[in-house]
Amino acid sequence: MTKSDVSQLKFRPFQSRSDRAESPTGCDEKVRFLRRYDAAVREYSRAVSDLVTTVGSADFGSAIHCANLARAIAQEAHEGLDRHLTEHGC
């Protein structure tokens, strides 16, 4: 994962077949927030796993930076979900 991959994760629209499907919970926006959070956490997990393969190499600093960016994006996604749940009450 490169720095640009992580930075684009935040701005890349989340698109999946299930995003276009009707939500079984009745709140499509909640489902979108959950999927965005899921994707961000998966990317963060992958970035952390990448740290193992870069320990001791020149790429480790970049990998740490990417993992930190991915963590921040996951945190933002979680906060967005929390805000939606609080404001929408779903």
VMD Tcl script that draws the C-alpha trace (Angstrom):
set ca {
  {0.00 0.00 0.00}
  {1.33 3.40 -0.88}
  {0.62 6.76 0.69}
  {-1.59 7.68 -2.25}
  {-3.61 4.47 -1.82}
  {-4.36 5.40 1.78}
  {-5.14 9.03 1.02}
  {-7.50 8.02 -1.79}
  {-9.36 5.64 0.50}
  {-10.90 8.59 2.31}
  {-12.18 10.21 -0.87}
  {-12.94 7.15 -2.96}
  {-16.68 6.54 -3.06}
  {-17.56 3.18 -1.62}
  {-19.21 1.18 -4.34}
  {-20.44 -2.33 -4.08}
  {-23.40 -4.24 -5.40}
  {-24.95 -4.29 -1.96}
  {-24.71 -0.50 -1.68}
  {-27.30 -0.31 -4.42}
  {-29.57 -2.83 -2.75}
  {-32.37 -1.96 -0.37}
  {-31.30 -1.99 3.26}
  {-32.89 -4.73 5.36}
  {-32.58 -2.42 8.40}
  {-34.59 0.39 6.84}
  {-31.73 2.91 6.93}
  {-29.62 2.88 3.79}
  {-27.37 5.63 5.13}
  {-26.55 3.58 8.23}
  {-25.61 0.64 6.00}
  {-23.37 2.91 3.90}
  {-21.63 4.18 7.05}
  {-21.16 0.62 8.30}
  {-19.71 -0.51 4.97}
  {-17.40 2.48 4.83}
  {-16.20 1.72 8.35}
  {-15.74 -1.96 7.50}
  {-13.67 -1.10 4.40}
  {-11.54 1.37 6.37}
  {-10.88 -1.12 9.18}
  {-9.94 -3.82 6.67}
  {-7.50 -1.42 4.99}
  {-6.04 -0.49 8.37}
  {-5.61 -4.17 9.23}
  {-3.84 -4.75 5.92}
  {-1.56 -1.76 6.53}
  {-0.64 -3.07 9.98}
  {0.08 -6.51 8.50}
  {2.36 -4.83 5.96}
  {4.46 -3.52 8.84}
  {5.64 -7.06 9.59}
  {7.09 -7.46 6.10}
  {8.91 -4.12 6.20}
  {10.57 -4.31 9.64}
  {14.24 -3.56 9.22}
  {13.88 -2.28 5.66}
  {14.00 1.19 4.18}
  {10.25 0.92 3.55}
  {9.34 0.65 7.23}
  {8.95 4.41 7.75}
  {6.60 4.64 4.81}
  {4.66 1.61 6.05}
  {4.26 3.21 9.49}
  {3.02 6.40 7.85}
  {0.50 4.44 5.75}
  {-0.71 2.51 8.80}
  {-1.19 5.75 10.73}
  {-3.14 7.29 7.85}
  {-5.30 4.18 7.53}
  {-5.95 4.26 11.30}
  {-7.04 7.90 11.10}
  {-9.36 7.14 8.19}
  {-10.90 4.22 10.08}
  {-11.36 6.47 13.10}
  {-13.09 9.11 10.95}
  {-15.36 6.46 9.47}
  {-16.26 5.24 12.97}
  {-16.97 8.78 14.13}
  {-19.19 9.34 11.09}
  {-21.14 6.20 11.93}
  {-21.48 7.31 15.57}
  {-22.69 10.77 14.49}
  {-25.25 9.25 12.17}
  {-26.53 6.87 14.85}
  {-26.82 9.73 17.34}
  {-28.47 12.19 14.96}
  {-30.70 9.73 13.13}
  {-31.53 7.51 16.08}
  {-31.42 4.30 14.08}
}
mol new
graphics top color blue
foreach p $ca { graphics top sphere $p radius 0.5 }
foreach p [lrange $ca 0 end-1] q [lrange $ca 1 end] { graphics top cylinder $p $q radius 0.2 }
display resetview
